[in-house]
Amino acid sequence: MTPDTAVSPAADLETPLKFAYWVPNVSGGLVVSTIEQRTSWDFDYNKKLARIAEDAGFEYALSQTRYAASYGADKQHEATAFTLGLLGATERLKIIAAVHPGMWHPGVLAKWLITADHISNGRAAVNIVSGWLKDEFVKFGLPWLEHDERYVRTEEFITVLRGLLTERDFSFHGAHYDIDEFTLSPAPLDVPGRAHPEIFFGGNSTAAQAAAGRTADWYFSNGRSLEGFRENIAGVLAAAGSGARTAPAAPRFGINGFVIVRDTEHEATETLREVIAKAHRPAVEGFAAAVKEAGQSTEDGKGMWEDSTFEDLVQYNDGFRTGLIGTPEQVAERIVELKKTGVNLVLTGYLHFQEEVEAFGRDVLPIIRELETDLARANGRELNTELLPLQPVA
């Protein structure tokens, strides 16, 4: 293992890393390229993929939310319906549905989430996405808020969502939502180790980090370098420690990374080179134009995609920047370096989801677990193997 990264005080060395994958419920795969992607957006493919993932040691999957065609994603299945279908097709996998404030009311989402929680025996979660694609709002006739105000609304949305999940006669009076002594029944399931179904939330901007630090259970970041992710974590922890945090526990951290594991480093880097060489330039440039305001519209110029290059945007959540490209050993070492910065969960994408998710569980995860064990012991601790996901009996 590369010893370069110091262990951050934010790192949880005793808890095994968790792994998730992007649900390909939109067409076009996860890279905007004409390279072959043996991936499909249809439900039968995704049902099989979900079963492969939970057997491979993945604990989470994230259903994407998209309403309008963009960056080659010409067809899209709605995230919450798709999530419910996948929950019914699996036994252990937790499925996270991505939703937009402004398109959903937090009370309606809370009711959906409680129902999904009961149906799935406590495996439903949500990812709150403030929104960046203006056309999806204005062409639906919905208000489009400027960047920082979207995060004000999101923070209120999460506050109301959590309140309705956990309190009776809940009231809230804010700029965007007005709730008067409302009770949802039934309540979510009583699941050991959690206060309510998990709430994920992401964004790289200062406003996003602050909102996450005050309200979210999990903070998601786009692909980042080690240093970049340390900066994100610091921003979230500063807000979490301000005295204004309303979530019941400390925030946990996830990062996006596109995985290219091959037998040799040369094969992996050549695959990346081919992905970029075959990029669909008009789609990538169109995506770049659509998201340009995300960072540039903030007061401090910090936000998602504000410094992304054309090559970065070929994977539209900056997944190449995380550096999960190489041999199984190299990718495992990189992931444990991320853990040392404070990462708790790695959200992964692939060219060929079914084959590569299975291979990741077979070839990479065992190395990661060995490295995690060594890292914990080197720092006077023990990896809590009781927290590893249960595997099927052969």
C-alpha positions as CSV (number, residue, x, y, z in Angstrom):
1,M,0.0,0.0,0.0
2,T,1.3,3.4,-0.9
3,P,2.2,5.1,2.4
4,D,1.9,8.7,1.2
5,T,-1.5,9.7,2.6
6,A,-1.6,10.6,6.2
7,V,-4.5,9.2,8.2
8,S,-7.1,11.9,8.7
9,P,-8.9,12.4,12.0
10,A,-12.0,11.9,9.9
11,A,-11.0,8.4,8.9
12,D,-13.0,5.5,10.4
13,L,-10.4,2.8,10.4
14,E,-12.5,0.2,12.3
15,T,-15.5,0.2,9.9
16,P,-15.1,-1.6,6.6
17,L,-15.6,0.5,3.5
18,K,-19.0,0.3,1.8
19,F,-19.4,0.0,-1.9
20,A,-22.2,1.1,-4.2
21,Y,-22.8,1.2,-8.0
22,W,-24.6,3.6,-10.2
23,V,-27.8,1.9,-11.5
24,P,-27.8,2.3,-15.3
25,N,-31.5,3.2,-15.4
26,V,-30.8,5.8,-18.2
27,S,-29.6,4.9,-21.7
28,G,-26.1,5.5,-23.0
29,G,-24.0,4.1,-20.2
30,L,-21.9,6.1,-17.8
31,V,-19.4,7.5,-20.3
32,V,-20.3,9.8,-23.2
33,S,-18.3,7.8,-25.7
34,T,-18.9,5.5,-28.6
35,I,-16.7,2.9,-27.0
36,E,-18.5,-0.4,-26.5
37,Q,-20.5,-0.4,-23.2
38,R,-22.1,-3.8,-22.5
39,T,-24.7,-2.2,-20.3
40,S,-28.4,-1.8,-20.7
41,W,-31.0,0.6,-19.1
42,D,-33.8,-2.0,-19.2
43,F,-35.2,-3.5,-16.0
44,D,-34.3,-7.2,-16.7
45,Y,-30.7,-6.3,-17.1
46,N,-30.7,-4.2,-14.0
47,K,-32.5,-6.8,-11.9
48,K,-29.8,-9.3,-12.8
49,L,-27.1,-6.7,-12.1
50,A,-28.6,-5.9,-8.6
51,R,-28.4,-9.6,-7.7
52,I,-24.8,-9.9,-9.0
53,A,-23.9,-6.8,-6.9
54,E,-25.3,-8.0,-3.6
55,D,-23.7,-11.4,-4.1
56,A,-20.3,-9.6,-4.9
57,G,-20.3,-7.6,-1.6
58,F,-21.9,-4.4,-2.6
59,E,-24.2,-2.8,0.0
60,Y,-25.8,0.0,-2.0
61,A,-27.0,1.0,-5.5
62,L,-28.0,4.5,-6.6
63,S,-30.8,5.0,-9.1
64,Q,-30.2,8.1,-11.3
65,T,-32.8,10.8,-11.7
66,R,-33.2,12.4,-15.1
67,Y,-36.3,13.6,-17.0
68,A,-34.9,15.3,-20.1
69,A,-32.4,13.8,-22.7
70,S,-28.9,15.1,-22.1
71,Y,-25.3,14.0,-22.6
72,G,-26.5,11.0,-24.7
73,A,-29.1,9.8,-22.1
74,D,-32.0,9.7,-24.5
75,K,-34.2,7.4,-22.5
76,Q,-34.7,7.4,-18.7
77,H,-36.6,5.3,-16.2
78,E,-37.9,7.2,-13.2
79,A,-35.7,6.7,-10.2
80,T,-38.2,5.9,-7.4
81,A,-40.2,3.4,-9.4
82,F,-37.0,1.7,-10.6
83,T,-35.7,1.6,-7.0
84,L,-38.9,-0.1,-5.8
85,G,-38.6,-2.7,-8.5
86,L,-35.0,-3.4,-7.6
87,L,-35.8,-3.6,-3.9
88,G,-38.4,-6.3,-4.7
89,A,-35.8,-8.2,-6.8
90,T,-33.1,-8.3,-4.1
91,E,-32.7,-9.4,-0.5
92,R,-29.9,-7.4,1.1
93,L,-29.0,-4.5,-1.3
94,K,-29.9,-1.0,-0.2
95,I,-31.2,1.0,-3.1
96,I,-31.0,4.8,-3.1
97,A,-33.5,6.8,-5.2
98,A,-32.3,10.2,-6.4
99,V,-35.0,12.9,-6.2
100,H,-35.2,16.7,-7.0
101,P,-36.6,19.2,-4.5
102,G,-38.9,21.4,-6.6
103,M,-40.2,18.4,-8.4
104,W,-41.1,16.5,-5.2
105,H,-42.7,17.8,-2.0
106,P,-40.8,16.5,1.0
107,G,-44.1,15.2,2.6
108,V,-44.9,13.1,-0.5
109,L,-41.3,11.8,-0.6
110,A,-41.5,10.9,3.1
111,K,-44.7,8.9,2.5
112,W,-43.1,7.1,-0.5
113,L,-39.9,6.4,1.5
114,I,-41.8,4.9,4.5
115,T,-43.8,2.7,2.2
116,A,-40.7,1.5,0.4
117,D,-39.0,1.0,3.8
118,H,-41.8,-1.4,4.8
119,I,-41.9,-3.2,1.5
120,S,-38.1,-3.7,1.5
121,N,-37.6,-4.5,5.2
122,G,-35.6,-1.3,5.8
123,R,-33.5,-1.1,2.6
124,A,-34.8,2.1,1.0
125,A,-32.9,5.4,1.0
126,V,-32.9,8.7,-0.9
127,N,-30.3,11.0,-2.5
128,I,-31.5,14.6,-2.6
129,V,-30.3,16.3,-5.8
130,S,-30.6,20.1,-5.8
131,G,-30.7,20.1,-9.6
132,W,-28.4,21.5,-12.3
133,L,-30.3,21.0,-15.6
134,K,-32.4,24.2,-16.0
135,D,-34.5,22.9,-18.9
136,E,-35.9,20.1,-16.7
137,F,-37.5,22.7,-14.5
138,V,-38.5,25.6,-16.8
139,K,-39.9,23.3,-19.5
140,F,-42.1,21.7,-16.8
141,G,-43.2,25.1,-15.8
142,L,-41.4,24.9,-12.5
143,P,-39.5,27.8,-10.8
144,W,-35.7,27.7,-11.5
145,L,-33.8,29.0,-8.5
146,E,-30.3,30.4,-8.6
147,H,-27.5,28.2,-7.3
148,D,-27.3,29.1,-3.6
149,E,-31.1,29.4,-3.2
150,R,-31.4,25.9,-4.6
151,Y,-29.3,24.8,-1.6
152,V,-31.5,26.8,0.8
153,R,-34.5,24.9,-0.5
154,T,-32.7,21.6,-0.3
155,E,-31.7,22.2,3.3
156,E,-35.3,23.0,4.1
157,F,-36.4,19.9,2.1
158,I,-34.2,17.6,4.1
159,T,-35.2,19.2,7.4
160,V,-38.9,18.6,6.6
161,L,-38.3,15.1,5.2
162,R,-36.5,14.0,8.4
163,G,-39.1,15.7,10.6
164,L,-41.9,13.9,9.0
165,L,-40.0,10.6,9.2
166,T,-39.3,10.9,12.9
167,E,-41.9,13.2,14.6
168,R,-45.6,13.4,15.3
169,D,-47.4,16.6,14.8
170,F,-44.4,18.0,12.9
171,S,-44.4,21.7,12.0
172,F,-42.0,23.7,9.9
173,H,-42.3,27.3,8.6
174,G,-39.6,28.3,6.1
175,A,-39.0,30.1,2.8
176,H,-40.0,27.2,0.7
177,Y,-42.1,24.8,2.8
178,D,-44.8,25.3,5.4
179,I,-45.9,22.3,7.4
180,D,-48.5,22.5,10.1
181,E,-48.7,19.7,12.8
182,F,-48.6,16.8,10.4
183,T,-48.1,13.1,11.3
184,L,-47.3,10.3,8.9
185,S,-48.5,6.9,9.8
186,P,-47.0,4.3,9.8
187,A,-43.6,5.4,10.8
188,P,-40.5,3.9,9.2
189,L,-39.3,0.5,10.4
190,D,-37.3,0.4,13.6
191,V,-34.0,-0.8,12.2
192,P,-31.0,-1.2,14.6
193,G,-28.2,1.2,13.9
194,R,-30.2,3.9,12.1
195,A,-32.6,6.7,13.2
196,H,-34.6,6.6,10.0
197,P,-34.1,5.7,6.3
198,E,-30.8,7.1,5.2
199,I,-30.6,10.6,3.5
200,F,-27.8,11.1,1.0
201,F,-27.0,14.5,-0.4
202,G,-24.2,15.8,-2.7
203,G,-22.4,18.7,-4.3
204,N,-19.0,20.2,-4.4
205,S,-19.9,23.9,-3.8
206,T,-19.4,25.7,-0.5
207,A,-23.2,26.0,-0.2
208,A,-23.6,22.2,-0.7
209,Q,-20.9,21.3,1.8
210,A,-22.6,23.6,4.4
211,A,-26.0,22.2,3.8
212,A,-24.7,18.6,4.0
213,G,-22.9,19.3,7.2
214,R,-26.0,20.7,8.8
215,T,-28.5,18.1,7.6
216,A,-27.4,15.0,5.6
217,D,-26.6,11.5,6.9
218,W,-24.3,11.0,3.9
219,Y,-22.4,13.5,1.8
220,F,-21.7,12.5,-1.8
221,S,-18.9,14.1,-3.8
222,N,-18.2,14.0,-7.6
223,G,-14.9,12.4,-8.5
224,R,-12.0,14.2,-6.8
225,S,-8.3,14.0,-6.1
226,L,-7.2,13.0,-2.6
227,E,-6.5,16.7,-1.8
228,G,-9.8,17.8,-3.4
229,F,-11.8,15.4,-1.3
230,R,-10.0,16.4,1.9
231,E,-11.1,19.9,1.2
232,N,-14.7,18.8,0.7
233,I,-14.7,16.8,3.9
234,A,-13.3,19.8,5.8
235,G,-16.1,22.0,4.6
236,V,-18.8,19.5,5.6
237,L,-17.2,18.9,9.0
238,A,-16.9,22.6,9.7
239,A,-20.7,23.0,9.1
240,A,-21.4,19.9,11.1
241,G,-19.4,21.2,14.1
242,S,-21.0,24.7,14.0
243,G,-23.8,23.7,16.4
244,A,-26.5,23.8,13.7
245,R,-26.4,20.1,12.7
246,T,-29.9,18.6,12.8
247,A,-29.0,15.0,11.8
248,P,-28.8,12.4,14.6
249,A,-25.2,11.3,13.9
250,A,-22.0,12.6,12.4
251,P,-21.9,12.8,8.6
252,R,-20.4,10.0,6.6
253,F,-18.7,10.5,3.2
254,G,-19.0,8.9,-0.2
255,I,-17.1,9.6,-3.4
256,N,-17.8,8.8,-7.1
257,G,-15.2,6.8,-9.1
258,F,-15.2,5.2,-12.5
259,V,-13.5,1.8,-12.3
260,I,-11.3,0.4,-15.0
261,V,-9.6,-2.7,-13.7
262,R,-7.5,-4.8,-16.1
263,D,-4.7,-7.4,-15.8
264,T,-2.0,-4.7,-16.4
265,E,-1.8,-1.0,-15.8
266,H,-1.1,-0.5,-19.5
267,E,-4.3,-2.2,-20.5
268,A,-6.3,-0.1,-18.0
269,T,-4.8,3.2,-19.1
270,E,-5.2,2.2,-22.8
271,T,-8.9,1.6,-22.1
272,L,-9.2,5.0,-20.6
273,R,-7.4,6.5,-23.5
274,E,-9.8,4.8,-25.9
275,V,-12.9,6.0,-23.9
276,I,-11.7,9.6,-24.3
277,A,-10.6,9.2,-27.9
278,K,-14.0,8.0,-28.8
279,A,-15.9,10.6,-26.8
280,H,-19.1,12.0,-28.3
281,R,-17.8,15.5,-28.6
282,P,-21.1,17.3,-29.2
283,A,-22.8,15.6,-26.3
284,V,-19.9,16.3,-23.9
285,E,-19.7,19.9,-25.0
286,G,-23.5,20.2,-24.6
287,F,-23.2,18.8,-21.1
288,A,-20.4,21.2,-20.3
289,A,-22.5,24.1,-21.4
290,A,-25.5,22.9,-19.4
291,V,-23.5,22.6,-16.1
292,K,-21.2,25.5,-16.6
293,E,-23.2,27.7,-14.3
294,A,-23.1,25.2,-11.4
295,G,-19.8,26.5,-10.1
296,Q,-19.5,29.8,-11.8
297,S,-22.8,31.0,-10.4
298,T,-21.7,30.7,-6.8
299,E,-20.2,33.6,-4.9
300,D,-16.8,32.0,-4.5
301,G,-16.7,30.2,-7.9
302,K,-16.6,26.7,-6.2
303,G,-18.9,24.0,-7.3
304,M,-19.4,20.9,-9.3
305,W,-17.6,20.9,-12.6
306,E,-16.1,24.4,-12.1
307,D,-12.6,23.1,-13.0
308,S,-13.6,19.9,-15.0
309,T,-11.8,19.4,-18.3
310,F,-13.3,18.0,-21.5
311,E,-11.7,14.7,-20.6
312,D,-13.1,14.7,-17.1
313,L,-16.6,15.3,-18.4
314,V,-16.6,12.3,-20.7
315,Q,-17.6,10.6,-17.4
316,Y,-20.2,13.1,-16.3
317,N,-19.6,12.9,-12.6
318,D,-15.9,13.4,-12.9
319,G,-15.3,9.7,-12.2
320,F,-11.9,9.5,-13.8
321,R,-10.5,12.0,-11.4
322,T,-10.7,9.6,-8.5
323,G,-8.0,7.4,-10.1
324,L,-9.6,3.9,-9.9
325,I,-7.8,2.8,-13.0
326,G,-5.1,0.0,-13.0
327,T,-4.6,-3.5,-11.8
328,P,-6.7,-5.0,-9.0
329,E,-3.9,-4.3,-6.6
330,Q,-3.5,-0.7,-7.7
331,V,-7.2,0.1,-7.5
332,A,-7.5,-1.5,-4.1
333,E,-4.5,0.5,-2.8
334,R,-6.0,3.7,-4.2
335,I,-9.3,3.0,-2.5
336,V,-7.7,2.5,0.9
337,E,-5.8,5.8,0.4
338,L,-9.3,7.3,-0.1
339,K,-10.3,5.7,3.2
340,K,-7.4,7.4,4.9
341,T,-8.8,10.8,3.9
342,G,-12.2,10.0,5.4
343,V,-14.1,8.1,2.7
344,N,-16.7,5.7,4.0
345,L,-18.3,4.6,0.7
346,V,-17.2,4.4,-2.9
347,L,-19.8,4.8,-5.6
348,T,-18.6,3.0,-8.7
349,G,-19.3,3.0,-12.4
350,Y,-18.2,0.7,-15.2
351,L,-18.2,0.1,-18.9
352,H,-19.7,-3.4,-18.7
353,F,-21.6,-3.4,-15.4
354,Q,-22.6,-7.0,-14.9
355,E,-19.2,-8.5,-15.7
356,E,-17.2,-5.8,-14.0
357,V,-19.2,-5.5,-10.8
358,E,-18.8,-9.3,-10.4
359,A,-15.1,-9.0,-11.1
360,F,-14.7,-6.2,-8.7
361,G,-16.2,-8.3,-5.9
362,R,-14.0,-11.3,-6.8
363,D,-10.7,-9.6,-7.6
364,V,-10.5,-6.2,-5.9
365,L,-12.7,-6.4,-2.7
366,P,-10.6,-9.2,-1.0
367,I,-7.4,-7.1,-1.5
368,I,-9.2,-4.0,0.0
369,R,-10.3,-6.0,3.0
370,E,-6.7,-7.2,3.6
371,L,-5.4,-3.7,3.3
372,E,-8.1,-2.3,5.6
373,T,-7.1,-4.9,8.2
374,D,-3.5,-4.0,7.9
375,L,-4.2,-0.2,8.1
376,A,-6.3,-0.6,11.2
377,R,-3.7,-2.7,13.0
378,A,-0.9,-0.3,12.0
379,N,-2.9,2.4,13.9
380,G,-3.6,0.3,17.0
381,R,-7.1,-0.7,16.0
382,E,-9.0,-3.7,14.5
383,L,-11.3,-3.8,11.5
384,N,-14.8,-4.8,12.7
385,T,-15.4,-7.7,10.4
386,E,-18.9,-8.2,11.9
387,L,-19.9,-5.2,9.9
388,L,-19.0,-6.7,6.6
389,P,-22.1,-7.5,4.4
390,L,-23.4,-11.0,4.6
391,Q,-22.5,-13.2,1.7
392,P,-24.7,-16.0,0.2
393,V,-24.0,-19.5,1.3
394,A,-22.4,-21.4,-1.6
